[in-house]
Amino acid sequence: MTDRPLALITGASRGIGAAVARALADSHDLLLGGRDTDLLQRLADELPAARPWPVELTDPAALSVATSGIERLDVLVHSAGMARLGSLSETPADVWRSTFEVNVVAVAELTRLLLPALRAAGGHVVLVNSGAGINANPGWGAYAASKFALRAYGDVLRGEESGIRVTSVHPGRTATDMQRGVREHEGGAFEPEKYLRPESVAAAVHSAVSASDDAHITEVIVRPV
């Protein structure tokens, strides 16, 4: 690693997370978070000053160990997430728990552990949320509820940590593996030409992160044309 700003990106092995890593690579050293070490290493090999940061985000002990050596962090991008859809009548408790564990609890715990490093840098937390974090539709109960909770978490973090910038990014449908799974559940075709590209969402993240010191971009909504 160099003396450049340091960014940690979760969910960096694919999709929006990988696109964010590529967007920040010219200006930041990178820690690439995820579980697939092969994909993380492949991405690290193509980017300057990047290295894999493999960890299970829902394991508090593993998170504590993985974050223990990070003393200063300029950017933390939460891009990891999960979506299991279904009507409320068909969504059992374990789906609610696992969805909130990944989409909310892991975000809160990782951020908590890294707050000293973020404070030291006057850093920036970016929450890759969803359009479902603004409007909840039938069939999206647990996922939408977790994203509404994530939005609330960002608002509270912003209010409590005045020295840290916090941005919630709400993309519409994006051409990722997650979206492919969503369309399978919905019984429709996966039509990437109708969705946002991951790079377009990453550009919004980059814009928020690179804003001038007098600007705090708190919320960004990105929709397909």
C-alpha positions in Angstrom: 0.0 0.0 0.0 1.0 3.6 -0.6 0.4 7.0 1.1 -2.8 7.5 -1.0 -6.2 7.4 0.7 -7.4 4.0 1.7 -10.8 2.6 0.7 -12.4 -0.6 1.9 -15.2 -2.0 -0.3 -17.4 -5.0 0.8 -19.0 -7.1 -1.9 -16.1 -6.3 -4.1 -15.8 -9.7 -5.9 -18.5 -8.8 -8.4 -21.3 -6.4 -9.5 -21.5 -3.0 -8.0 -18.7 -3.6 -5.5 -16.2 -4.6 -8.2 -17.3 -1.6 -10.3 -16.7 0.7 -7.3 -13.3 -0.7 -6.8 -12.4 0.0 -10.4 -13.8 3.5 -10.2 -11.7 4.3 -7.1 -8.5 2.5 -8.1 -6.9 5.6 -9.7 -7.1 7.6 -6.5 -7.2 5.2 -3.6 -5.5 2.2 -2.2 -8.0 -0.6 -1.9 -9.0 -3.4 0.4 -11.3 -5.7 -1.5 -13.9 -7.3 0.9 -15.7 -10.5 0.0 -15.8 -14.3 0.5 -14.6 -15.5 -2.9 -10.9 -15.2 -2.5 -10.2 -16.3 -6.1 -12.4 -13.5 -7.5 -11.0 -11.0 -5.1 -7.4 -11.9 -6.1 -8.3 -11.7 -9.8 -9.6 -8.2 -9.3 -6.6 -7.2 -7.1 -4.3 -8.3 -9.9 -5.8 -5.9 -12.4 -5.8 -2.9 -10.0 -3.0 -0.8 -8.6 -2.4 -0.9 -4.9 -5.3 -3.3 -4.2 -5.4 -6.4 -2.1 -8.0 -9.0 -1.1 -9.7 -8.6 2.3 -11.6 -11.8 2.7 -13.9 -12.0 5.7 -17.3 -13.4 6.6 -19.2 -10.2 7.4 -21.8 -12.0 9.7 -19.0 -13.4 11.9 -18.3 -10.7 14.6 -15.1 -12.4 15.8 -13.7 -12.6 12.3 -14.6 -9.0 11.7 -12.8 -8.0 14.9 -9.7 -9.7 13.8 -9.8 -8.4 10.2 -10.3 -4.8 11.2 -7.7 -4.8 14.1 -4.8 -3.6 12.0 -6.7 -0.7 10.2 -5.8 2.5 12.0 -6.9 5.0 9.4 -9.6 4.6 6.7 -10.7 7.3 4.3 -13.6 5.5 2.6 -15.8 2.6 3.6 -18.2 1.3 0.9 -20.9 -1.2 2.0 -21.8 -3.0 -1.2 -22.4 -6.5 0.1 -26.0 -7.5 0.4 -28.6 -10.2 -0.2 -32.2 -10.4 -1.5 -34.7 -13.2 -1.0 -38.1 -12.3 -2.2 -41.5 -13.5 -1.5 -44.9 -12.5 0.0 -45.1 -11.8 3.7 -47.2 -14.9 4.1 -44.4 -17.0 2.6 -41.4 -15.4 4.3 -40.4 -17.4 7.5 -38.4 -15.9 10.4 -35.1 -17.3 9.2 -35.3 -15.3 6.0 -36.0 -12.1 8.0 -33.1 -12.8 10.3 -30.6 -13.7 7.6 -31.6 -10.6 5.5 -31.2 -8.2 8.3 -28.0 -9.9 9.5 -26.3 -9.3 6.1 -28.0 -6.0 5.0 -28.1 -4.2 8.4 -26.3 -5.9 11.3 -23.1 -6.6 9.5 -23.0 -3.1 8.2 -23.5 -1.6 11.7 -20.9 -3.9 13.2 -18.2 -3.3 10.6 -18.7 0.4 10.7 -18.6 0.4 14.5 -15.3 -1.5 14.5 -13.9 0.9 12.0 -15.1 4.2 13.5 -11.8 5.0 15.1 -10.1 4.6 11.8 -12.7 6.7 10.0 -12.6 9.4 12.6 -8.8 9.6 12.3 -9.1 10.2 8.6 -12.3 12.4 8.6 -13.6 9.6 6.4 -16.6 8.7 4.3 -19.1 5.9 4.7 -21.1 4.9 1.6 -24.1 2.7 1.9 -25.2 1.1 -1.3 -28.9 0.9 -0.6 -31.7 0.3 -3.1 -34.7 1.8 -4.6 -36.5 -0.6 -2.2 -35.1 1.5 0.6 -37.4 4.3 -0.5 -40.5 2.6 -1.9 -41.6 -0.8 -0.7 -43.5 -3.1 -3.1 -45.4 -6.4 -2.6 -43.1 -9.4 -2.7 -40.1 -7.4 -1.4 -41.0 -7.3 2.4 -37.9 -8.5 4.2 -35.5 -7.0 1.7 -37.3 -3.6 1.6 -37.6 -3.5 5.4 -33.8 -4.1 5.7 -33.1 -1.4 3.2 -35.4 1.1 5.0 -33.5 0.1 8.2 -30.2 0.7 6.4 -31.4 4.2 5.3 -32.3 5.0 8.9 -28.9 3.7 10.1 -27.2 6.1 7.7 -29.3 9.0 8.9 -28.4 8.3 12.5 -24.7 7.7 11.8 -24.6 11.0 9.9 -26.1 12.8 12.9 -23.9 11.2 15.5 -20.6 11.4 13.7 -20.2 15.0 12.6 -16.7 14.5 11.4 -17.6 11.7 9.0 -19.5 12.0 5.7 -22.3 9.4 5.1 -23.9 8.8 1.8 -26.8 6.5 1.0 -26.9 5.5 -2.7 -30.2 4.1 -4.0 -29.8 2.4 -7.4 -32.7 1.1 -9.4 -32.5 -2.3 -11.1 -28.9 -3.0 -12.0 -27.5 -5.6 -14.3 -25.9 -7.8 -11.6 -26.0 -11.5 -10.6 -28.4 -10.5 -7.8 -30.8 -9.0 -10.4 -30.6 -12.1 -12.5 -31.8 -14.1 -9.4 -34.6 -11.5 -8.8 -35.8 -11.9 -12.4 -35.8 -15.7 -12.1 -37.9 -15.3 -8.9 -40.3 -12.9 -10.7 -40.6 -15.3 -13.7 -39.3 -12.7 -16.2 -36.3 -12.4 -18.5 -33.0 -10.9 -17.4 -32.7 -7.9 -19.8 -29.5 -6.1 -18.8 -30.0 -3.5 -21.6 -33.0 -2.2 -19.6 -31.1 -1.9 -16.3 -28.4 0.3 -14.9 -24.9 -0.8 -15.5 -22.8 -1.4 -12.3 -20.4 1.2 -13.6 -23.1 3.8 -13.6 -23.8 3.2 -9.9 -20.1 3.2 -9.2 -19.8 6.6 -10.9 -22.4 8.0 -8.5 -20.3 6.6 -5.6 -17.2 8.1 -7.0 -18.9 11.5 -7.4 -20.0 11.5 -3.7 -16.5 10.4 -2.5 -14.7 12.9 -4.6 -16.9 15.9 -3.7 -15.1 19.0 -2.5 -14.5 19.4 1.3 -17.4 21.9 1.6 -19.9 19.4 0.1 -21.7 16.5 1.9 -23.7 14.4 -0.5 -26.1 12.7 1.8 -28.4 10.8 -0.6 -28.2 9.8 -4.3 -31.0 8.1 -6.3 -29.9 6.5 -9.6 -32.6 5.1 -11.9 -32.4 3.4 -15.3 -33.3 5.7 -18.1 
